[in-house]
Amino acid sequence: MATVFAHTSVLREEVLTHLAPQSARRYCDGTLGAGGHTRAILEGSSPDGRVIGFDRDPDALDAARTSLAELGDRLVTVHGCFGDVDRHLAELGVEQVDGFVLDLGVSSPQLDRGERGFSFMKDGPLDMRMDPTTGPTALDLIQDLSPEDLAAILRDFGEERYAKKIARMMKEAVKAGRLATTLDLAALCASAIPMHEQRKSKIHAATRTFQGLRIAVNRELDELTRFLAVFPSLLAPGGRCVVISFHSLEDRLVKHRFRDLGWTSSLPPRLAIQAGERVEPVCVPVTKKAVIAGDAETAVNPRARSAKLRACERTAAPFTEHR
């Protein structure tokens, strides 16, 4: 029996507080998933608020369309990546929206289904693609990349201390035909990391390796970087952008981008304009620091422990990148 695509959205109330949805406005959920945040936005913007929901996972789109069917045409769904939001909105004839929400990372249903290849606790193929209809799998990367490139992925995206050793062992195992499933890789990681290190750690020996491969397979940081580059031009004045991240690399990208969009020149306005520098901020912070889940939420949804929410609000200033 197939696993139902059900997912508990983290920081639901905080998203509503910082997005501040209103009726007759249009919002974009870049990571629709099972539709938890979108449902909250549509309820908060009743009766006439609308949401355009993106997801690269066809299963997620099907689940959201079913669970939110009663909301009718208030929801438009798009099979695609949020990094291509400018192209997708242009295809829909939408110039600007009044708010963006991103809930980054992997969803519970993707982890729960062994055949998706995301979990080191369930047997399945080494896939890890959020969109299983396109792109190389994790096994493809292991087979095709050099040990050095694999080690860089594990080190940079997974922050794995034993990246070189694990990468070398992965190449040897796949060449010998001993690496084909998620449990094969989990066992390999457990054998690569010294037992005394595993005893000290609070996480499974395979956690960082699986994380690094997943981020690489789905080009997650590239998607986020592309979104952060274009969203100000697509956000109406007064509109807000809310991003939930689960990884320090993601949170750093968001934090620095929001900070840069609030940057203004220290020169007098006339000289700043002549120098091609900003006189007014493009966005102003809504959150002074990352918002995290409270004890009550983490008790019922452990995934929320690592969630960090940041939000900014678009000003009326023209959007130009400073020099």
Sequence and secondary structure as in RCSB ss.txt:
>XXXX:A:sequence
MATVFAHTSVLREEVLTHLAPQSARRYCDGTLGAGGHTRAILEGSSPDGRVIGFDRDPDALDAARTSLAELGDRL
VTVHGCFGDVDRHLAELGVEQVDGFVLDLGVSSPQLDRGERGFSFMKDGPLDMRMDPTTGPTALDLIQDLSPEDL
AAILRDFGEERYAKKIARMMKEAVKAGRLATTLDLAALCASAIPMHEQRKSKIHAATRTFQGLRIAVNRELDELT
RFLAVFPSLLAPGGRCVVISFHSLEDRLVKHRFRDLGWTSSLPPRLAIQAGERVEPVCVPVTKKAVIAGDAETAV
NPRARSAKLRACERTAAPFTEHR
>XXXX:A:secstr
         TTHHHHHHHH   TT EEEES  TTSHHHHHHHHHTTTT EEEEEES HHHHHHHHHHTGGGGGGE
EEEES GGGHHHHHHHTT   EEEEEEE S  HHHHH GGG   SSS  BS   SSTTSS  HHHHHHHS HHHH
HHHHHHTT  TTHHHHHHHHHHHHHTT   BHHHHHHHHHHHS HHHHHH SS TTHHHHHHHHHHHTTHHHHHH
HHHHHHHHHEEEEEEEEEEESSHHHHHHHHHHHHHHT   SS HHHHHHTT  SS SEEES SS B   HHHHHH
 GGGGG EEEEEEE SS      
